[in-house]
Amino acid sequence: MGRDSKDATTLESDRERTSQTSAGVNLCHVVFCPEAQRIGTHFEIAANDDVIALGRDAGPSGSSFDDPRMSRLHARVTYDAAQRAFRFGDAKSSNGTHHNGRRADTGLLENGDVLRLGDTLLVFERGRPMLELNETIARVAPTDLTVLISGESGTGKELFAKSVHELSGRKGPFVAVNCAAIPRDLVASELFGHTRGAFSNATHARTGLFLSAQDGSLLLDEIGDLPLDQQPALLRVLQERSVRPVGSDRELKTTARVLVATHVDLAERLQSGAFRGDLLARIAQCTLQVPALRERRSEVLALARTFAERAGRELELSPDAAERLLIWNWPFNVRELEALVQTFCVLAAGARLDLEYLSRKHPMLLAPDAAARAAEDASGKPSQRDDLQRLIQEHAGNISAVARALGKPRAQIYRWLRRYHLALPGPRGKIQSSDEE
């Protein structure tokens, strides 16, 4: 059966069980929920589980949520042996189950898929990629191995390099340089330093980054852009652990630990002749692959809240906006998410980030919603609870008028009112909630 993580203590103990970090572990992360204490928890699902029930009252073998828009039994997750994958199925819920932003009765779960049940959002994840990455960092940090950190632009490679440094126990500073930003004729001077008068305009001696990072860590970011003719000098420094400043005949010992990062495929650079194989072998003593943000969707909302806190704001998300943030592919990764949140914190008057704000400032996040709305409209149901509420207000609670506007019988309108827990204006009052969930 699915094991439900009920509190932070349980979650933390799960993280400490390193024996369960294989790719065979499948998790459903609770990333958004009216029940605030459930946010950040997860429950495991396995192929030997018969059925995992999800709902307000899912029973002892399922996961229950305090979500008023969720049915008592809302959906089930089972293992599809023929497809060798997990499948979700809606259990005739009142508000339906949404899969990656679209209402669906059933479907296979892929890594990173988003399920919405009521106002609760779950992210399905195969394995624990970020936990495994952090465990590798913890193991390699105290060593002298050169670490190659690869990943798309904007994934936060420098932050992971800082984590390696902070866990290394080194007393020296963390120094970072972008190799792509150094002019070709100044690479040696920037990295190894130079003496006074070594070349034109060298009016003062320069220490160089390797010596500036003594007893610390030096991050060579975008190492793939290091000019080919400068790569032998870097290889020699890594092998001999000493540098020779430009214009000097003396070798100076360096105690800096070297970390490198790249967003390009160095193997391809090697094949094209733009990168040396012996240097690649030397810098890739340990390789860390940082997943793109779309490959770790379970972190999206937590990162958004962290960025808001850094800006001195508390971020409140509507369920619809949270869903859009989760299913967006984030082509520019964490950097794009941070920019969105920072812009909101500066421009928005209120604390609530909702669909209205996204439609004005980031309409591309809502583009996939058109297909979901069309699919629901084709089924004859109002695409959103708010649509029905708007019609009720427009027709002053006249159910016959609402039914004519939608082309549906009055009985269907009453069923929808009970399902969405909507009240009629004036003396008509509230429609009693239906027990048929």
N, C-alpha and C positions, 0 to 999 in steps of 0.2 A: 504494500500500500504506500501511498505518498506520505512522506514524513514532513509535517508542517513545522516550519521554524517560527515559534511563537514570540520570541523576544530576542533582544540584542545579545544576551548571554549565550543563548543557543546558537545564534548565528556565528558568534565569535569562536565558540568551541568547534563548530563545523570548519571554520577557516583554518583552525590549528591542526586539523586532521590531515596531514600531508599525504597520508596513504590513499586518500580518496580523490586525488587531483587528476586522475586519468580522464581521457576524453570520453570514457564510457559513462561518466556521470552526466545526467541531464537535469537541469534546474529550471524552475519557473520563478523568476524574480518578481516580487511585488514592488512595483516602482511608483504606483499612484493608487491611493485608496482613501475613502472617507474615514476609515479607521486608521488614524495617523500612526499608531504604534506598529502597524503592519508594514509600513513603507520601509524598504531596505532589507526585509526578510526574504526568504525563499523556501521553496519546498522541492524535494527531489522526486523524480519519477524514474521508474526503471521498467525494462522490458518484461520483468516477471510480475509487475503490478497488473491485476486484472482490470480494474477501473479506478480512476481517480475522479471523484465527484467534486464539483466546485459550486458553491452557492451560499446563501445566507445560513442554511442549515444542511450542510452536506453530509452529515453523519460522521461516525467515528473513523471511517477509512478515507475521508475526504478532507478538503480544506474549506473552512467556513469563514465568511467575511461579514462584518457589520456594515453593509452597504444597502441602503433602502431601495436602490434602483436595481438590485440584483434579486433574482427569484430564489425561492428556497432551494431548489435544485436547478441550477442555471445551465451548467454544461458538464461534459465528461471528457476526460483524456484517456485514451486507450492506446495500446501498442498494436500497430498494423503489421503483422508478421510478413504478409505478402510484400508489402512495400518497405519493410525493415525501417519503419519510421513511426513516430507517434502521430496520432490523429485526434483532433478535437471534434466534439459533436455537441451542438446545441440541444438542450433538453426541453424544448418547447418553452423557452423562457419568455417572460413578458416583453422585455426590451431587446431581445436578440443578443447574439454573440457576434462581435466584430473581429475580423481577422485582417491585420494590416490595414485598418481603416475601412474595410468593407464588410457589410453584414453577410454572414455565411452560416449555413446549417452544419457544414462539416468541412474538413480540409486537413491536409498533412502539415505538420509543424516543421519548419526549417529553422536553422540556427539564426537567431535574431528576430524571429517573428514576434509580433505584438498581438496579444489578445485583449479585447475589452469586454468585460462583463459588468453591466451597469455602469458605475463610475470607477470601477477598479481596472487597472491596467497591469498586465503581466507580460514579461519578456521571457521567451523560451531561449535557453542557451545550452549548447552542447559543450560539456567540459567546463573548466574554470580557467580560461586563458589568462585573465589578469592576475588571478591568484598564483598560477604557475609562473608567470613572468616575475612577479614580486618575490617568489621563493627563489628563483634563479638569481635575481639581483642580490638577495641576502647571502647566498652562498658564494657568489663571485666577488662581492664587494671587498672583503678583507684580503684578497689575493693581489698579486701584481700583474695579473693577466690583462692584456690589452682587450678592451671590450668594443665590439662593433655594434652600434645600435641602428637598426634599419627600420624604415616605416615611411608612410606617405607624409608629405608636407602638412604641418599643422597637427600632427598626432601627439606632440609633446615630448619629442625625443630628448630635448635638453633637460626637461624635468626628470626624466628617468636617469639621465647622466648625473644629475645632481643627487639623486637618491643613491646611486652607486658611491659617489663621493662621501655623502653624509654617513653611510653605513661602513665606510672603509676604515674609519678611525684615524685618518690622516689629519695632521694638525695644520697643514698648509692650506692655501686658498683654492677655491674652484675658479678656474679661468676658462672662458669659452671664446672661440674665434670662428667666424664663418669663412671658410677657405675661399668661397666664391666671391667674397667681398674684398679680398686682398689683391691689389694690382700685381700683375705677373712679376714685374721687376722688383717688387718689395717683399715677396714671399719669404726669402731667406732672412731678410732683416727683421721682419715681423716675428718669425718663429725662433730664430737663433740669436738675434741681436746683431749689433755692429759696433765697430770702434769709431772714434771720432776721426773724420777725414777719410773714412773707408770709400766714400764715393761723393759725388757732387751733392752739396746741401747737407752732408752729414756733419753738422756743426757740433753735435753732441753724441756721446756714446749711448747706445740703446741696449737695455738688458735682454730683451726678447722674451717671448711668452713662455718658452720652456723653462727659463730660469725664474721668471715671475711666478711660476706655479711650483716652485721648490717645495717638497714635502706635501704637495697637494695633488690636484688633478687638473689636467689640461684636456679640454674637449675640442677636438678638431671637427667642427660641424661641416657638412657638405664636403666630405673628404673626396668624393668623386669628381669635384671640380678642381682639385689640386693639379696644376700643370704637370705634364708628364716629365718635363726636364727637371722639376723640383722633387720628384718622388724618390730618386736615389738618396738624396741628402736626408730625407725623413727616415728612410729605411735604415740608414747608417746610425742615426741617433737612436732609433728604437733598439738596434742590436748592441751598440756600444755604450748606451746610456751616458753619452756625453755630446756636447755641442761645440761647434767652433764658430764664434761670431764672425760676421763678414768683416774682412780686413785684419783679422787676428790670426796668429800662428799657434795659439794656445787652445787646448781642449779643456772645457769646463764640464765637470760632472753635473748631471741633472738627476734629481730624485722625483721628478714629476711623473705621476701615473697617467698614461695616455688613454683617453677614451675617444672614439671616433663615431660619427653619425653620418647617415646618408639617406636620401629619399630615392636615389637611383639604384638600379641593379648593377652592382659592381662586376658581376660575372659578365654582363653584356659589355661593359666598358673594357673588360679584359679581352673579350673576343674581338672588339673593334680596335684594339691596340692603344686605347686611351688610358689604360691603367695597368700597372705592373703586377704580374702574378706573384712575385716574391713579396711585394709589399702587401698585397691582399692576404697572403698566407700569414703574414706577421701581425696584421691588425685584427684579424678575425680569429684570435685565440678563443674568444667566447663571443657568440652572436646572440643579440637580443632582438626579437622581432616585435615591434610595437603594433598592435592591431589598429586598424582604422576605426573611427568612432562608430561607423555603421556596423562594425563587427563586435562592438561592445555596447549595444543599445541600453543595457541595464544600467549604465553609468550616466546616460544623457541627462536625466532630470536632476540627479545628485550633483553633477558638474554645474548645471545651470544655477542651482541654489547656491553653490559655493561661489560662483562668479558674482552673483548678486550680493552675497555677504561681503565680498571684497570691496564692492562698490558702496557698502554701507546701507544696503536695502535688504528687506526680507521679501523673497519672491513667492507670490501666490499664483498658482496656475489653475485655470479652469480645466475640467476633464477633457474638453474638446481640444484645447490648445496643447495640453500635455500629450495627447495622442498624436497630434500633428508633429510635435517635436520628436517624438519617438520614431515615427515611420519615415521621416525625412532622411535622405541618404548622406547628408553632410559631406559634400564633395571636398570641402576645405577643412574638414575634421574639427578638432577641438577649437582651433583658432576661429572658425566660423561661428560656433556656438557661443564662444566668449564675446565676440563682437556683437552678436544679436542681443545677449543679455545686457552688455554694457550700454548699448543704445537704448534699450528699454528703460534701464535705471536712470538714464539722463533725460529722456524725452517724455516718458509716461508720467502722468500726474498721480495715478493710483498705483497700488501694489499688485493688482491683479492683471496678469498677462492672459488675454483671452483671444478668441478668434477674431474679434473686431480689430484688435491691435495688429494681429498678424496679417489680416487682410489689407490693412493700410500700409504697413511697413515692410512686410515680408510676404507678399502675395504668392511667391513661388512655392511656399510651404503648403498652400491650400490647393494647388493645382490638381493633385490626385483626388481631392474630395469630390470633384465633379462626377467622376465615374461611380464613386460610391453612392452619391445622391441619386444619380440616374438609375442605378440598379434598384435602390429602394423605392423610387417613384414608380418603376415598372411593376413592382409587386402590389401597388395600390395603397400602400401604407404611407402616412406622412413620413418624410425622410428624417424629421427630428421632432422631438417632443414640443419644441418651441413653435413649430409650424402649426400644430393643432391648437396650441394655446393662443396663437395669434388669431386664428380663424374664430375661436370662441369669443375673443374680445371684439373682433370686427362685427360679429353678428349678435353681440350683446347676449350671448348664452342661448341663442335660438338654435337648438339641435337640428331642427328640420332644415334650416338655412345652411348650416354647416354640412349636413349630409348631402344637400343638393350641390354645394360647391365642390365637394369631393366625389360626387357621383356614387355615394355609398348609402346603404340603408341606415336608418337611425340606430338600430341595434348595434351596428358595427361602431358607430361613433361612441355610444355608451361604453362599449367594451374597451375602446382605446382610452376613454377618460378614466376608467377604473385602472387600466394597466399603467398609465402614466401618473396616477394619483393627482389628477387635475380637479380643480373646483370650478363650479359655474359661478358667474358673477351674480350679485343681487340675491333675492330670496331663494333661488334654486338651490344654492348651497353646494356642499361637497358631495361628489359621487362616492358611494361606498366602495372601498377597495375590494377587488375580486379575489376570491380564494383559488381561482383556477390558474395557478402558476405552474 
